């Protein structure tokens, strides 16, 4: 996957995660509110996405890596910024981010098809 494409899609999906979360709690959906919620996860997911795309890992390893960095880094930055991380938020955030960050990679892989491995006949 191309680095910029993966990065852009990861960021968009993390912002969607923030919008859904704010909407489900009837919080403001203005740019300031969304930015306040999204920034720790966007920053963490962007870092994870760049590293994962740069490495030559299988799609599922990339997805797991981005998800872990986004979740752990996002929660840590949220705490550092004065936010809270209630256990329910960590669980729902973890599941939601997994569906988004691993899920789009699985869908892309299924749609594009897995490459057929070719045996190496030459020693």
Beta strands, then each sheet from edge to edge (+ up, - down):
end
